[in-house]
Amino acid sequence: VQLVKPDPTHTVLEITPDGIEFLENIDKQVVVVGVIGPFHSGKSYLLNQIMETTDGFRLGPTVDPETKGIWVREKPIDSDSKTILFLDTEGFFSKGVSELYDAKIFAVTTLLSSTLLYNSVKTIDQLALDNLELLARRAMLLSVRASIQRHDISNFLTFPDLTWVVEDFTSEIPEEIGNPTQGVQGLIRTHKRDDVSLRFNGKTVQAVTNVELSTIFPSIDCHTLFLPLAGKSQLRHLDQVPFADLNPEYKAELNDLKRKIIERSQVKKYGSVAMKGKELATLLQLLVQSVNKNGSFPAVPSVWEGFIRLQSEAAMTESIQMFKSSAESILVKQAPLSQVHFEKELKEAMKKSQTTLSQMLVGISGVGDLSDTLSKKIKDMSTDYLNSNLRYIDEFCQNHAKSARKSLKNELELVELPIIPSRLREISDTKLNEIQAKFQTDVEAYTESAQCNKQLSELKTTLGHEINSALTRNDHAAVRVIDAERKQGTAHHDNRIKDLALPVSPSVLQSQLKNSREKSISQLREHISSFLDEGQIKEAIYKFEKSLLLQESPVMLANNDKIEKEVHAVMDREFAAVLEQIAGNKELLPEAQLRAFVSKIEKEVTHSFNNRVATYASESPSYKAWFALLQSKLKEIFAEFETHNNAKIKDQITDVIAKALSGVRKGFREINIPIEVEALEREASIICARGVQSLQPTIDKFPERGSEIRRSFEEKLNPTVEELRQSNMKEMKEYCQGAWDATVRHLRPIYERSQIKYMFDLYAAEVLDKELSNKISSPSFRREVVNSYMKKEVAQTFP
């Protein structure tokens, strides 16, 4: 059933009564599937295949379009609650039809549909996108105007889901694109066009066209269909070929498309209201009325004008592209041309571009203006390309400078470090000269580049930095090796030191340490001579020897401590031996023997001490002090021994004297007193002589003490002799008691009469001497007795 038909001028759309009646008789909610696209793109055949019929929409075997206006199949696909209508439309770009008419067909079909199928053949290109977008924007404008006409701005007619069907698709989709839907969506995203200059109120403004199809249609899908048949004659009469005879791949893809349409298509709505046939008929009338109004769509150039414009744009684009290709083919970043050569090549490219423009616009007027425009654009582009080439030259020089530095760095890193600095310097200078010469050769064509000239002038300095860096790394490597060797040498030296048997004499220890030190130094020299010059070797050995000497210092101190401890231990043992020897002597020694005994021990101890410690202590600065300490200690011991010996001798002499005095006292007790004093003295003298005689063995043993013994004996003997005399006097007085009594009786009367004490005492002495003469014959002893009486008894009796 034809819904819309063109008027005789093929510029205005007319609604058919049969079509309106057909729609109004549908009492179910409607799903509308419309198909649009260029004429003879297979729209009618596609719908027939979807509806599995060959007598649906008519097909034309000629180049003239068969379908006019908009048609609906009178046998829709029904379900319980909805009806699916399929709209076939007149193809775009047919002979004698304006673009405005195409826009009207597109707008009515699009805004009437729930799902829109855009049919094309073989592929989707930029031109198809441009045409579809232009039509879609016009339809969007119509939607707004139609809603305003109904005073219902909030319910703009919504656009349907878009499915782009590409028939006769035989190409292979690249893996990076994915599926057809992803491919068309990517093409839409990357589709660009120039901004448009517009005049408003005398001013020019830039209209930026950045609205994509994806912002107009709710969803965009793409479905490809293989060739239904292979034969040319069969393709001319596809409507007569049964469905079963079609290409299996085509049928599978067609069934997949049909399934998507039935499953995904939604009931047509206006706002939130689901439409039935009557509402759809009303909407159709509104849309046709709107598109037929003057000014509904902006003016669109004619096809020829569009061709001229497109051809001019294509020629301009092709010419510019040719210039760009030529320029970019010589704009080589890795090995740029010199600026002079590049500029020359650009001029050749400009000539070729102008030639291309002229050839593509043969027979079209206005080529001169386009040529001027092209020249201006190419000139601007040339400036950019020249700047880019100069930048590439700069980058080339910079990269080569970096490469030169990296090359030198890599070459130097291959040198096994550490080595002798002068050898490294020699290697570095050789590499530097080679790399610098190569760099100069590589960039000599770019003398117009200030950057290259700068890099050339600075290269030696930057390469020098790399050499200095290598020398520094060599120094660090040398330090690491030296430190490792010093550590190992120090450890070996330390182990040899630990194996030394201490104490030893300082000279022996110094000799042993020197030998060990020289071994470590020799090993160090052997390992570092391959990468140090002689001056550095001497410095390293000097520092190493200094550290070894510091390492030896505690050993020297420990050896001295052990020597001192050993010396004191030997002293203690010698002193113990001396004390033991002295303790073993049980006899008392006279002075001469004592001196001989002490001298003998002192010589033995001194000799023994020297034998024991001289081998390791004689060189010590403290040796004399230790020897003096030994002698001092011996003197103390000997002095103590002498004191003890003398005390024992003294005790023995005291005992001998005491025994002699005891013998004398015993002899004195044996004298029968009182006796005459002469007899007493004689007896006492004999007894004392025997006492002295008893001291002689001791005096003989200790002759140096003879005088002392005798003197001590005499000092103790005199009181004894005096005591004997007093005892004899006392006994004599008792013996003469009667004479004393007679004398008292004789003197008493005289005493009473006597006036003078002195005269009385003289008379008393005479009377007493006379009375004692019968008792004592010795006049001297008698006088002594008289004197004794006078001093005591007479003085007491006659005061």
Stockholm file with secondary structure:
# STOCKHOLM 1.0

chainA/1-799         VQLVKPDPTHTVLEITPDGIEFLENIDKQVVVVGVIGPFHSGKSYLLNQIMETTDGFRLGPTVDPETKGIWVREKPIDSDSKTILFLDTEGFFSKGVSELYDAKIFAVTTLLSSTLLYNSVKTIDQLALDNLELLARRAMLLSVRASIQRHDISNFLTFPDLTWVVEDFTSEIPEEIGNPTQGVQGLIRTHKRDDVSLRFNGKTVQAVTNVELSTIFPSIDCHTLFLPLAGKSQLRHLDQVPFADLNPEYKAELNDLKRKIIERSQVKKYGSVAMKGKELATLLQLLVQSVNKNGSFPAVPSVWEGFIRLQSEAAMTESIQMFKSSAESILVKQAPLSQVHFEKELKEAMKKSQTTLSQMLVGISGVGDLSDTLSKKIKDMSTDYLNSNLRYIDEFCQNHAKSARKSLKNELELVELPIIPSRLREISDTKLNEIQAKFQTDVEAYTESAQCNKQLSELKTTLGHEINSALTRNDHAAVRVIDAERKQGTAHHDNRIKDLALPVSPSVLQSQLKNSREKSISQLREHISSFLDEGQIKEAIYKFEKSLLLQESPVMLANNDKIEKEVHAVMDREFAAVLEQIAGNKELLPEAQLRAFVSKIEKEVTHSFNNRVATYASESPSYKAWFALLQSKLKEIFAEFETHNNAKIKDQITDVIAKALSGVRKGFREINIPIEVEALEREASIICARGVQSLQPTIDKFPERGSEIRRSFEEKLNPTVEELRQSNMKEMKEYCQGAWDATVRHLRPIYERSQIKYMFDLYAAEVLDKELSNKISSPSFRREVVNSYMKKEVAQTFP
#=GR chainA/1-799 SS CEEEEECTTSSSEEECHHHHHHHHTCCSEEEEEEEECBTTSSHHHHHHHHTTCSSSSCCCSSSSCCCCSEEECSSCEECSSEEEEEEEECCBTCTTCCHHHHHHHHHHHHHHCSEEEEEEESCCCHHHHHHHHHHHHHHHHHHHHHHHHTTCGGGCCCCCEEEEEEESCCCCCCTTTCSHHHHHHHHHHHCCCCCEEEEETTEEEEECCCCCGGGTSSCEEEEECCCSCSCHHHHHTGGGSCGGGSCHHHHHHHHHHHHHHHHHCCCCEETTEECCHHHHHHHHHHHHHHHHSTTSSCCCCCHHHHHHHHHHHHHHHHHHHHHHHHHHHHCCSSSCCCHHHHHHHHHHHHHHHHHHHHHHTTTCTTHHHHHHHHHHHHHHHHHHHHHHHHHHHHHHHHHHHHHHHHHHHHHHHHSCSSCCHHHHHHHHHHHHHHHHHHHHHHHGGGTTCHHHHHHHHHHHHHHHHHHHHHHHHHHHHHHHHHHHHHHHHHHHHHHHHHTCCSCCCHHHHHHHHHHHHHHHHHHHHHHHTTTSCHHHHHHHHHHHHHHHHHHHHHHHHHHHHHHHHHHHHHHHHHHHHHHHHHHHCCSCCCHHHHHHHHHHHHHHHHHHHHHHHHHHHTTSTTHHHHHHHHHHHHHHHHHHHHHHHHHHHHHHHHHHHHHHHHHHHHHHHTSCSSCCHHHHHHHHHHHHHHHHHHHHHHHHHSGGGHHHHHHHHHHHHHHHHHHHHHHHHHHHHHHTHHHHHHHHHHHHHHHHHCCCHHHHHHHHHHHHHHHHTTTCCCHHHHHHHHHHHIIIIIHHHCC
#=GC SS_cons         CEEEEECTTSSSEEECHHHHHHHHTCCSEEEEEEEECBTTSSHHHHHHHHTTCSSSSCCCSSSSCCCCSEEECSSCEECSSEEEEEEEECCBTCTTCCHHHHHHHHHHHHHHCSEEEEEEESCCCHHHHHHHHHHHHHHHHHHHHHHHHTTCGGGCCCCCEEEEEEESCCCCCCTTTCSHHHHHHHHHHHCCCCCEEEEETTEEEEECCCCCGGGTSSCEEEEECCCSCSCHHHHHTGGGSCGGGSCHHHHHHHHHHHHHHHHHCCCCEETTEECCHHHHHHHHHHHHHHHHSTTSSCCCCCHHHHHHHHHHHHHHHHHHHHHHHHHHHHCCSSSCCCHHHHHHHHHHHHHHHHHHHHHHTTTCTTHHHHHHHHHHHHHHHHHHHHHHHHHHHHHHHHHHHHHHHHHHHHHHHHSCSSCCHHHHHHHHHHHHHHHHHHHHHHHGGGTTCHHHHHHHHHHHHHHHHHHHHHHHHHHHHHHHHHHHHHHHHHHHHHHHHHTCCSCCCHHHHHHHHHHHHHHHHHHHHHHHTTTSCHHHHHHHHHHHHHHHHHHHHHHHHHHHHHHHHHHHHHHHHHHHHHHHHHHHCCSCCCHHHHHHHHHHHHHHHHHHHHHHHHHHHTTSTTHHHHHHHHHHHHHHHHHHHHHHHHHHHHHHHHHHHHHHHHHHHHHHHTSCSSCCHHHHHHHHHHHHHHHHHHHHHHHHHSGGGHHHHHHHHHHHHHHHHHHHHHHHHHHHHHHTHHHHHHHHHHHHHHHHHCCCHHHHHHHHHHHHHHHHTTTCCCHHHHHHHHHHHIIIIIHHHCC
//
